[in-house]
Amino acid sequence: MRRRRLPAAAATRRSTPPGLAALTVLMDERITWHTPGRSSLAGDARNRDETFAQYGRYGAETAGTLRAGFRTAAATDDAG
C-alpha cells in the first residue's frame, strides 16, 4: 500500500476538522467532484481544494445540518 504525505499547507492548517484532515490524506489532489442539478450548489469541483470548498458550501446552505456517509469510491491511475 502506498502512503501519502500530508501536504504542508494542510498539516499546518489548525482549523481543519478531523474528517477533512483524514480526507486530505486519502484524496488525490486532482480529484473531480460533481454535484448534479441546476442549484447554486450544482457544478464540478476540479481539485481537492475546490472539493473541500464545495463541502463548505453544502454545510453553509444546509445551516450545518447536512450529514453524509461513505458508500463507495472509485479510483484510477489515469492522469487525464
Secondary structure, 3 states (H helix, E strand, C coil): CCCCCCCHHHHHCCCCCHHHHHHHHHCCCCCCEEECCCCCCCEEECCHHHHHHHHHHHHHHCCCCCCCCCCCCCCCCCCC
